[in-house]
Structure formats: C-alpha cells, structure tokens
Amino acid sequence: MAKLPKIFIALAIQLLVLLFMAVSVYVAPIVVEPPYPYWLLVILQGLFSALLVTPFGLPKWWRLIQFLLPLGLYGAILVQFNPIWVLVIFIAVWLVFSNVFGDRVPLYLTNSSTRQALLKFIKPRQSIHFLDLGSGLGSNVAFMAQQKGVLNSHGVETAPLPYLFSKLYCFFRGGEIFAMDIWKTQLSYYDVVYAFLSPQPMPELWLKVKDEMRPGTVFISNSFAVPDIEPSEVWQLNDARQTTLYIYNID
C-alpha cells in the first residue's frame, strides 16, 4: 500500500468505510429503530475515514481531508451543485497539483526570505549554473537569473499550469523552464541544485544527487532533510514559515 499514490489509498479508505457503513445500516435495525439522519451517517463516514489514515500509512494531515471529503460531497448534493463544476474544479486542481499523483510532491512556493538566503549563499561563488527541481511558478528561477555570478538559472516543472505560467514569466524576467521530470534531469551540469519538494522523494533524490553531481557542487533542500545524512550546514531563516535550508556539499 505504501508504494501506491496517497490519493488512491485515501479513496480506498473511503470506499472501505462506505462498505462498513452500508453493512452497519443493514444490521442496525436490530438494535436501533430507523430512520437514521443522513447528516449523522456522513459525519460517521468522515470520522471513521480519518481514524484509518495512520494505520494505512498516510501522513496525519490527511485526517482533515478524509473527514471533510464526505461532508463536502453531502453538502454539494444538498445545494444541488452542478456536476459540471465538479469536473471543472477537478481538472483545474489536476493541472496545478498533478505532481502529487505521481511524485507525491505538492506545489510549494519559495518565499522571498529563502531567495535572499540563496543569494547570500551564492555571492562568494562565481560562474554558477543553478537548477531548481520542481520550480513551481518560476519566480525563484527568474530571481537567480538576475544575480551576478549566475551564468544559467534553470528550472524543471511538469505540472501543466505552473509550467505554462513559469515559462511565460521567465521569458520576460530571465531564466529557463523545462517541462522535464526531476528524475530525468541531468544534474552533472549544475553547481547549485535547489529543491523544495516533500519528505517522500528525498532518499531517492539523494542517490541521484550523489551519482550525478560533481565534487565541489552543492545540493540545497528547503524544509526537508535527507534521512540519515548529516548536512554540511543548516540555515534557520527568520521568516513566518520558519524555513530551514539543508545544505549538502558534494565531496
């Protein structure tokens, strides 16, 4: 189950609980006289689904999603929400967050405090080739492209809407965005590789970093450390997010 995309596991939990609820409603008249309020059944569906999050290997923050999902569907039925809009919303969400289904990487955006920290980091260096793995809306790539000492600033992004937006943004502001999977991106060209992904891909990404990056280059991970690997430096930023940068010098 752990290798399945988390969204599939979440839906499987909902279906399992729905089956349990159906059986319960069938046998409940033996103990409790019907009818049973729909709102109560929906709340129980959400509660049981939330309780099964941890046993099925999902992160704890999925509890809220699992609880709210049946409530949202029930509310949509009550207000006779047009199914066409559901389809439109689903397509829009997929275009923005499609990486969650594959690489299990949500859309995290680098803030200005982090960009200033990256600028401070590269200032002593010269002739930098910079890469942002999972570059989102492209603001980080454009910012780095404008800095002295940065020869090339590239980003890779596969989510359709962020890619199109960042491609246009960097066309005017500098830098280049490529529609490329992070696993197919060759890292050996770059001196500084930056990533703001999620805990899920970090062990495998570290293997790729070690295999492809040259001695003397640097890998920087925003917020998510490589498990069991001691970083060369840890920068704690004084921003609202309390961002932590994990810096790994490649020997």
C-alpha positions as CSV (number, residue, x, y, z in Angstrom):
1,M,0.0,0.0,0.0
2,A,2.8,2.4,0.8
3,K,4.0,2.5,-2.8
4,L,0.6,3.5,-4.1
5,P,-0.1,7.2,-4.6
6,K,-1.6,8.6,-1.4
7,I,-4.8,9.8,-3.2
8,F,-5.5,6.2,-4.2
9,I,-5.0,5.0,-0.6
10,A,-7.3,7.8,0.7
11,L,-10.0,6.8,-1.8
12,A,-9.6,3.1,-0.8
13,I,-10.2,4.1,2.8
14,Q,-13.3,6.0,1.9
15,L,-14.7,3.0,0.0
16,L,-13.8,0.6,2.8
17,V,-15.6,2.8,5.3
18,L,-18.6,3.2,3.0
19,L,-18.9,-0.6,2.7
20,F,-18.7,-0.8,6.5
21,M,-21.4,1.9,6.9
22,A,-23.7,0.1,4.4
23,V,-23.4,-3.2,6.4
24,S,-24.0,-1.3,9.6
25,V,-27.1,0.4,8.3
26,Y,-28.4,-3.0,7.2
27,V,-28.0,-4.6,10.6
28,A,-28.7,-1.5,12.8
29,P,-32.5,-2.0,12.9
30,I,-31.8,-5.0,15.2
31,V,-30.7,-2.5,17.9
32,V,-31.8,1.0,16.8
33,E,-35.1,1.7,15.1
34,P,-34.7,3.6,11.7
35,P,-34.7,6.1,10.1
36,Y,-31.1,7.4,10.6
37,P,-30.3,11.0,9.9
38,Y,-28.2,11.4,6.7
39,W,-26.0,14.0,8.4
40,L,-25.1,11.6,11.2
41,L,-24.1,8.9,8.7
42,V,-22.0,11.4,6.7
43,I,-20.2,12.6,9.9
44,L,-19.5,8.9,10.9
45,Q,-18.1,8.3,7.4
46,G,-15.7,11.2,7.8
47,L,-14.7,10.2,11.3
48,F,-14.0,6.5,10.5
49,S,-12.1,7.5,7.4
50,A,-10.0,9.9,9.4
51,L,-9.2,7.3,12.0
52,L,-7.9,4.9,9.4
53,V,-5.4,7.4,8.0
54,T,-2.4,6.4,10.2
55,P,-3.0,2.5,10.0
56,F,-3.0,2.8,6.2
57,G,0.3,4.7,6.2
58,L,-0.9,8.2,5.3
59,P,0.5,11.3,7.0
60,K,-1.5,12.7,9.8
61,W,-2.6,15.8,7.9
62,W,-4.7,13.6,5.7
63,R,-7.1,13.2,8.6
64,L,-8.7,16.5,7.9
65,I,-9.0,15.8,4.2
66,Q,-10.6,12.4,4.9
67,F,-13.1,13.9,7.4
68,L,-14.1,16.8,5.1
69,L,-14.4,14.8,1.9
70,P,-17.8,13.1,2.6
71,L,-19.1,16.3,4.2
72,G,-18.2,18.2,1.1
73,L,-20.0,15.7,-1.2
74,Y,-23.1,15.7,1.0
75,G,-23.2,19.5,1.0
76,A,-22.9,19.5,-2.8
77,I,-25.9,17.2,-3.0
78,L,-27.9,19.4,-0.7
79,V,-27.3,22.5,-2.7
80,Q,-27.7,20.6,-6.0
81,F,-24.2,21.6,-7.1
82,N,-23.9,21.2,-10.8
83,P,-21.6,18.2,-11.6
84,I,-20.1,20.1,-14.5
85,W,-18.5,22.4,-12.0
86,V,-17.1,19.4,-10.0
87,L,-15.4,18.3,-13.2
88,V,-14.1,21.8,-13.9
89,I,-12.7,22.1,-10.4
90,F,-11.1,18.6,-10.6
91,I,-9.4,19.4,-13.9
92,A,-8.1,22.7,-12.5
93,V,-6.7,21.0,-9.4
94,W,-5.1,18.3,-11.5
95,L,-3.5,20.9,-13.8
96,V,-1.9,22.6,-10.8
97,F,-1.2,19.7,-8.5
98,S,-0.7,16.7,-10.9
99,N,2.7,16.0,-9.3
100,V,1.0,14.9,-6.1
101,F,-0.4,11.9,-8.0
102,G,3.0,10.8,-9.5
103,D,6.0,12.0,-7.4
104,R,3.8,12.8,-4.4
105,V,5.2,16.3,-4.4
106,P,2.7,19.2,-3.8
107,L,3.2,22.7,-5.1
108,Y,5.4,24.5,-2.6
109,L,6.5,28.1,-3.4
110,T,9.8,29.6,-2.4
111,N,9.3,32.8,-0.5
112,S,11.4,36.0,-0.7
113,S,13.3,35.2,2.6
114,T,14.5,32.0,1.1
115,R,15.6,33.7,-2.1
116,Q,17.6,36.2,-0.2
117,A,19.3,33.3,1.7
118,L,20.1,31.7,-1.6
119,L,21.5,35.0,-2.8
120,K,23.7,35.2,0.3
121,F,24.9,31.7,-0.3
122,I,26.0,32.1,-3.9
123,K,27.5,35.6,-3.5
124,P,31.1,34.3,-2.8
125,R,30.8,32.0,-5.8
126,Q,31.4,32.7,-9.4
127,S,30.1,31.3,-12.7
128,I,27.2,29.4,-11.1
129,H,24.9,27.1,-13.1
130,F,21.7,27.0,-10.9
131,L,18.9,24.5,-11.1
132,D,15.5,24.5,-9.3
133,L,14.0,21.0,-9.1
134,G,10.2,21.5,-9.2
135,S,10.3,25.2,-10.0
136,G,6.6,25.9,-9.5
137,L,5.7,29.4,-10.8
138,G,9.3,30.2,-11.8
139,S,9.9,33.2,-9.5
140,N,12.9,31.5,-7.9
141,V,14.5,30.8,-11.3
142,A,13.9,34.3,-12.6
143,F,15.4,35.8,-9.4
144,M,18.5,33.8,-9.6
145,A,18.9,34.6,-13.3
146,Q,19.2,38.3,-12.4
147,Q,22.1,37.8,-10.0
148,K,25.8,38.5,-10.7
149,G,27.8,35.3,-10.9
150,V,24.9,33.2,-12.1
151,L,25.6,32.1,-15.7
152,N,22.5,30.0,-16.1
153,S,19.4,29.6,-14.0
154,H,17.1,26.7,-15.0
155,G,14.0,25.1,-13.5
156,V,12.2,21.9,-14.3
157,E,8.4,21.6,-13.8
158,T,5.8,19.0,-15.0
159,A,2.5,20.3,-13.5
160,P,0.8,21.8,-16.6
161,L,-0.4,25.2,-15.4
162,P,2.6,26.0,-13.2
163,Y,4.9,25.1,-16.2
164,L,3.0,27.3,-18.6
165,F,2.9,30.2,-16.2
166,S,6.6,29.9,-15.3
167,K,7.6,29.6,-18.9
168,L,5.9,32.9,-19.7
169,Y,7.1,34.5,-16.5
170,C,10.8,33.6,-17.1
171,F,10.5,34.6,-20.8
172,F,10.2,38.2,-19.6
173,R,12.1,38.1,-16.3
174,G,15.0,35.7,-17.1
175,G,15.9,32.1,-16.6
176,E,14.7,29.0,-18.5
177,I,12.0,26.5,-17.5
178,F,11.9,23.0,-18.9
179,A,9.0,20.5,-18.9
180,M,11.1,17.7,-17.5
181,D,10.6,15.1,-14.8
182,I,13.1,15.7,-11.9
183,W,14.2,12.0,-12.3
184,K,15.2,12.5,-15.9
185,T,17.0,15.8,-15.3
186,Q,20.8,15.5,-15.6
187,L,22.4,17.2,-12.5
188,S,26.0,17.0,-13.6
189,Y,25.8,20.3,-15.4
190,Y,24.9,22.3,-12.3
191,D,26.9,23.8,-9.5
192,V,24.0,24.5,-7.1
193,V,20.8,22.4,-7.2
194,Y,17.9,23.6,-5.1
195,A,14.7,21.6,-4.2
196,F,11.6,22.3,-2.3
197,L,9.7,19.0,-2.6
198,S,8.4,16.8,0.2
199,P,9.8,14.1,2.5
200,Q,8.7,11.3,0.1
201,P,11.3,11.7,-2.7
202,M,14.3,12.7,-0.6
203,P,16.0,9.3,-0.1
204,E,15.8,8.5,-3.9
205,L,16.8,12.1,-4.8
206,W,19.9,11.9,-2.7
207,L,21.0,8.8,-4.5
208,K,20.6,10.7,-7.8
209,V,22.5,13.7,-6.4
210,K,25.4,11.6,-5.2
211,D,25.6,9.8,-8.6
212,E,25.4,12.8,-10.9
213,M,26.6,15.9,-9.1
214,R,30.3,16.8,-9.3
215,P,32.7,17.2,-6.3
216,G,32.6,20.8,-5.1
217,T,29.0,21.4,-6.1
218,V,26.1,21.9,-3.6
219,F,22.6,20.5,-3.1
220,I,20.2,22.6,-1.1
221,S,16.9,21.3,0.2
222,N,14.2,23.6,1.6
223,S,12.5,22.2,4.7
224,F,13.1,18.5,4.1
225,A,16.3,16.9,5.2
226,V,17.8,13.8,3.5
227,P,17.1,11.0,6.0
228,D,20.2,9.7,7.9
229,I,22.5,12.1,6.1
230,E,24.2,14.8,8.1
231,P,24.0,18.2,6.2
232,S,27.1,20.3,5.8
233,E,25.2,23.3,7.0
234,V,21.8,24.1,8.3
235,W,20.4,27.6,7.9
236,Q,17.4,28.5,10.0
237,L,15.6,31.5,8.5
238,N,13.7,34.1,10.5
239,D,10.6,34.2,8.4
240,A,6.9,33.4,9.1
241,R,7.3,29.9,7.8
242,Q,10.5,29.3,10.0
243,T,12.1,27.9,6.9
244,T,15.1,25.6,7.3
245,L,17.6,25.1,4.5
246,Y,19.6,21.9,4.5
247,I,22.9,22.4,2.6
248,Y,24.9,19.3,1.4
249,N,28.4,19.8,-0.1
250,I,29.2,17.2,-2.6
251,D,32.6,15.7,-1.9
